[in-house]
Amino acid sequence: MSAYKKNKTAALKNANRPFRVCLLGAPFNTNNRGVSALAYSLIKLVKDVVPEAKISFFMGHPEKTNERLFLAGEEVDVKIINLRLTPKALIQEHVLFLFFMACITFVIPLRWIKKKIIHSNARLRELYDCDVIGDIHGGDSFSDIYGLGQFISGIIPTIIIILLGKKLVLFPQTYGPYNSWVAKAIARWIILRADTVLSRDRDSIELVRNMLGQKKENKQIEFCPDVAFTMPAIIPSKIEIYPPSNFTPGEAFIGLNINGLMFHGGYTGKNMFGLNFEYKTFVLKLIERLMQETTSRIFLIPHTFGKSGNVYNDNETSRQVYESLKGKYADRLYLVTGEYNQFEIKGIIGRCNFFIGSRMHACIAAVSQEVPTAAVAYSKKFSGLFDGVGLGQMVVDARTLDLDGAINRVMELYRNREHERAPIAQKINFARTQVKKTFTQLLRKPISSDSAS
């Protein structure tokens, strides 16, 4: 068969099958509502641009199956291309076996043998048949900030995509910091082989360019705001709080998101993020200042959930703080007790007239609804992301300010909240427009002729 006929046949095959998009790095079933916000935002962006698209997730899951997800009033079916890490997993679904198979296809020069190996494994075959494969690495996990082990386990699926010869899109995320040469070398290798590199902050663009050195001339790195700016909010029919209380229509209250991981010093328990003060002391003294200088009720709003006894999650830590202060502030301090999904928790945050958060996507949930915010930062991702949308003044950097300076800055933002509110709408609308424009251009590129071969 001539090359012309082969290409024509491939084009006809592509035209007669659904457009397939595979998402990595943002599992939709996590207890971290920020990661879930990324997953559902990506689904919505894909469906808005290509309504007929078939979406799959390459993610850790007990089985290869289909799931029906509820996307703010719309049902969306997604396919799970599962992988496992446990030694008890079937060999054909274990991530190390998939990695080994992908390595074999990478080194074999004969195309027909490559395809035979790929088609011998259902998971590799489904990945190979996708038109667009994108990884978002949880927004900030393309870095060893949470430890080298977590970084390496997170990038193995990404490397599998590259070894299969598929075009990889790095969705808008933070790049770095890289505290070890190993993480930096692996990140550089992946970025150089990605087809499209999107950054949600301009600092990361500069970091990547410096990391690539002379090869930066051959790699285009584009800015795109965080996809969660586009996620809709749903106000729950009932907001479960303790102690039980009724909301007065139009009542303004202050929302406080306490980051459980920061509260306990990170995974190491030894100030893992290099904060300039003890975060636990900051939270307690901040609540005291808010009680003294305002008349508002304060709602503790978790954004990461977990079982009782897991101190790293926000709900358990918020409960600890509430229990320690309820005797002193019983009439003004409340704990949000319901375990709400990403749409609902955003809706609750939108009821605030001022929001203080240390989970970045909790802060995004606030500003994307025009709520003046104090984003208490534990990493560079906060300033980069907020600067990128023109709201950098809302970041309170816990790595550079001292305890009194951080509390004073939060109180200053609170006093100026109406002034701060004025420019938010225009800047957030511009950010949403940028995200939608980027994904429209990305998803309407011509499909590679070998995608469904």
Secondary structure, 3 states (H helix, E strand, C coil): CCHHHHHHHHHHHHHCCCCEEEEECCCCCCCEHHHHHHHHHHHHHHHHHCCCCEEEEEEECCCCEEEEEEECCEEEEEEEEEEECCCCCCHHHEHHHHHHHHHHHHHCCCHHHHHHHHHCCHHHHHHHCCCEEEECCCCCCCCCCCCHHHHHHHHHHHHHHHHCCCCEEEEEECCCCCCCHHHHHHHHHHHHHCCEEEECCHHHHHHHHHHHHHHHHHCCEEECCCHHHHCCCCCCCCCCEECCCCCCCCCCCEEECCCHHHHCCCCCCCCCCCCCCCHHHHHHHHHHHHHHHCCCCEEECCCECCCCCCCCCHHHHHHHHHHHHCCCCCCCEEEECCCCCHHHHHHHHCCCCEEEECCHHHHHHHHCCCCCEEEEECCHHHHHHHHHCCCHHHEEECCCCCHHHHHHHHHHHHHCHHHHHCCHHHHHHHHHHHHHHHHHHHHCCCCCCCCCC
